[in-house]
Amino acid sequence: MPSLDYSVAKNWELNFTGQSFFEFEDSQTLANILFVRLRWIF
């Protein structure tokens, strides 16, 4: 699962995670999803 982490500030982190779902028989894309999370680290 590909992801990208970016430190916005000393105690803030931004995370992007992507997922793709494919059908094997027809080679169709069923869904593309991007999750975004902002996290405060204390």
N, CA, C and O atoms as a GROMACS GRO file, in nm:
protein
  168
    1MET      N    1   0.085  -0.115   0.000
    1MET     CA    2   0.000   0.000   0.000
    1MET      C    3   0.091   0.123   0.000
    1MET      O    4   0.163   0.146   0.097
    2PRO      N    5   0.089   0.202  -0.107
    2PRO     CA    6   0.175   0.320  -0.111
    2PRO      C    7   0.128   0.428  -0.014
    2PRO      O    8   0.008   0.452   0.002
    3SER      N    9   0.225   0.492   0.048
    3SER     CA   10   0.190   0.600   0.141
    3SER      C   11   0.300   0.706   0.137
    3SER      O   12   0.413   0.680   0.095
    4LEU      N   13   0.264   0.825   0.180
    4LEU     CA   14   0.356   0.938   0.185
    4LEU      C   15   0.334   1.009   0.318
    4LEU      O   16   0.221   1.045   0.351
    5ASP      N   17   0.441   1.028   0.394
    5ASP     CA   18   0.436   1.100   0.521
    5ASP      C   19   0.509   1.233   0.505
    5ASP      O   20   0.616   1.240   0.443
    6TYR      N   21   0.450   1.338   0.561
    6TYR     CA   22   0.510   1.471   0.552
    6TYR      C   23   0.499   1.537   0.688
    6TYR      O   24   0.390   1.544   0.746
    7SER      N   25   0.610   1.587   0.739
    7SER     CA   26   0.612   1.656   0.868
    7SER      C   27   0.578   1.803   0.844
    7SER      O   28   0.658   1.877   0.786
    8VAL      N   29   0.462   1.845   0.888
    8VAL     CA   30   0.415   1.982   0.867
    8VAL      C   31   0.487   2.077   0.963
    8VAL      O   32   0.528   2.186   0.924
    9ALA      N   33   0.500   2.035   1.087
    9ALA     CA   34   0.569   2.112   1.190
    9ALA      C   35   0.637   2.013   1.284
    9ALA      O   36   0.639   1.893   1.256
   10LYS      N   37   0.692   2.062   1.393
   10LYS     CA   38   0.767   1.975   1.485
   10LYS      C   39   0.680   1.862   1.539
   10LYS      O   40   0.728   1.749   1.555
   11ASN      N   41   0.555   1.889   1.569
   11ASN     CA   42   0.468   1.786   1.629
   11ASN      C   43   0.342   1.759   1.547
   11ASN      O   44   0.244   1.707   1.600
   12TRP      N   45   0.342   1.793   1.418
   12TRP     CA   46   0.229   1.766   1.329
   12TRP      C   47   0.277   1.685   1.210
   12TRP      O   48   0.381   1.716   1.151
   13GLU      N   49   0.203   1.581   1.175
   13GLU     CA   50   0.240   1.493   1.064
   13GLU      C   51   0.120   1.472   0.973
   13GLU      O   52   0.008   1.451   1.020
   14LEU      N   53   0.144   1.478   0.842
   14LEU     CA   54   0.040   1.458   0.742
   14LEU      C   55   0.071   1.329   0.668
   14LEU      O   56   0.183   1.309   0.622
   15ASN      N   57  -0.029   1.240   0.657
   15ASN     CA   58  -0.010   1.109   0.596
   15ASN      C   59  -0.111   1.090   0.483
   15ASN      O   60  -0.231   1.112   0.501
   16PHE      N   61  -0.061   1.049   0.365
   16PHE     CA   62  -0.144   1.016   0.250
   16PHE      C   63  -0.126   0.868   0.221
   16PHE      O   64  -0.012   0.822   0.209
   17THR      N   65  -0.234   0.794   0.209
   17THR     CA   66  -0.229   0.651   0.178
   17THR      C   67  -0.327   0.623   0.064
   17THR      O   68  -0.442   0.668   0.067
   18GLY      N   69  -0.281   0.549  -0.037
   18GLY     CA   70  -0.365   0.520  -0.153
   18GLY      C   71  -0.389   0.372  -0.170
   18GLY      O   72  -0.303   0.290  -0.138
   19GLN      N   73  -0.507   0.337  -0.221
   19GLN     CA   74  -0.543   0.198  -0.250
   19GLN      C   75  -0.614   0.193  -0.385
   19GLN      O   76  -0.690   0.284  -0.419
   20SER      N   77  -0.589   0.087  -0.460
   20SER     CA   78  -0.660   0.061  -0.586
   20SER      C   79  -0.711  -0.081  -0.584
   20SER      O   80  -0.640  -0.173  -0.542
   21PHE      N   81  -0.834  -0.102  -0.631
   21PHE     CA   82  -0.894  -0.234  -0.638
   21PHE      C   83  -0.921  -0.267  -0.784
   21PHE      O   84  -0.983  -0.188  -0.855
   22PHE      N   85  -0.874  -0.384  -0.829
   22PHE     CA   86  -0.888  -0.425  -0.968
   22PHE      C   87  -0.964  -0.557  -0.977
   22PHE      O   88  -0.960  -0.638  -0.885
   23GLU      N   89  -1.032  -0.576  -1.089
   23GLU     CA   90  -1.097  -0.702  -1.119
   23GLU      C   91  -1.005  -0.780  -1.212
   23GLU      O   92  -0.960  -0.726  -1.313
   24PHE      N   93  -0.977  -0.906  -1.180
   24PHE     CA   94  -0.879  -0.983  -1.256
   24PHE      C   95  -0.928  -1.025  -1.394
   24PHE      O   96  -0.849  -1.024  -1.489
   25GLU      N   97  -1.053  -1.061  -1.409
   25GLU     CA   98  -1.102  -1.114  -1.536
   25GLU      C   99  -1.110  -1.008  -1.646
   25GLU      O  100  -1.065  -1.031  -1.758
   26ASP      N  101  -1.167  -0.892  -1.614
   26ASP     CA  102  -1.185  -0.788  -1.715
   26ASP      C  103  -1.080  -0.678  -1.706
   26ASP      O  104  -1.080  -0.585  -1.787
   27SER      N  105  -0.991  -0.687  -1.610
   27SER     CA  106  -0.887  -0.585  -1.587
   27SER      C  107  -0.947  -0.446  -1.571
   27SER      O  108  -0.894  -0.347  -1.622
   28GLN      N  109  -1.058  -0.439  -1.499
   28GLN     CA  110  -1.122  -0.311  -1.473
   28GLN      C  111  -1.083  -0.260  -1.335
   28GLN      O  112  -1.059  -0.338  -1.243
   29THR      N  113  -1.077  -0.129  -1.323
   29THR     CA  114  -1.054  -0.068  -1.193
   29THR      C  115  -1.188  -0.057  -1.120
   29THR      O  116  -1.281   0.005  -1.170
   30LEU      N  117  -1.196  -0.118  -1.003
   30LEU     CA  118  -1.320  -0.114  -0.925
   30LEU      C  119  -1.327   0.010  -0.838
   30LEU      O  120  -1.433   0.070  -0.821
   31ALA      N  121  -1.212   0.050  -0.781
   31ALA     CA  122  -1.212   0.168  -0.694
   31ALA      C  123  -1.070   0.220  -0.677
   31ALA      O  124  -0.974   0.144  -0.676
   32ASN      N  125  -1.058   0.351  -0.663
   32ASN     CA  126  -0.935   0.418  -0.624
   32ASN      C  127  -0.968   0.503  -0.503
   32ASN      O  128  -1.061   0.582  -0.505
   33ILE      N  129  -0.891   0.485  -0.396
   33ILE     CA  130  -0.920   0.553  -0.270
   33ILE      C  131  -0.794   0.621  -0.220
   33ILE      O  132  -0.686   0.564  -0.225
   34LEU      N  133  -0.809   0.744  -0.171
   34LEU     CA  134  -0.699   0.817  -0.109
   34LEU      C  135  -0.741   0.856   0.032
   34LEU      O  136  -0.842   0.925   0.051
   35PHE      N  137  -0.665   0.812   0.130
   35PHE     CA  138  -0.690   0.845   0.270
   35PHE      C  139  -0.591   0.954   0.311
   35PHE      O  140  -0.473   0.946   0.278
   36VAL      N  141  -0.640   1.054   0.382
   36VAL     CA  142  -0.556   1.163   0.432
   36VAL      C  143  -0.573   1.169   0.582
   36VAL      O  144  -0.685   1.170   0.633
   37ARG      N  145  -0.460   1.173   0.654
   37ARG     CA  146  -0.465   1.179   0.801
   37ARG      C  147  -0.372   1.288   0.849
   37ARG      O  148  -0.256   1.295   0.807
   38LEU      N  149  -0.421   1.374   0.937
   38LEU     CA  150  -0.341   1.475   1.004
   38LEU      C  151  -0.327   1.432   1.149
   38LEU      O  152  -0.427   1.410   1.218
   39ARG      N  153  -0.202   1.421   1.195
   39ARG     CA  154  -0.179   1.366   1.329
   39ARG      C  155  -0.096   1.464   1.412
   39ARG      O  156   0.001   1.522   1.364
   40TRP      N  157  -0.138   1.480   1.537
   40TRP     CA  158  -0.065   1.561   1.633
   40TRP      C  159   0.013   1.468   1.723
   40TRP      O  160  -0.044   1.380   1.787
   41ILE      N  161   0.144   1.486   1.729
   41ILE     CA  162   0.231   1.401   1.810
   41ILE      C  163   0.272   1.480   1.935
   41ILE      O  164   0.326   1.590   1.925
   42PHE      N  165   0.245   1.422   2.051
   42PHE     CA  166   0.280   1.492   2.176
   42PHE      C  167   0.386   1.419   2.252
   42PHE      O  168   0.428   1.464   2.359
   0.00000   0.00000   0.00000
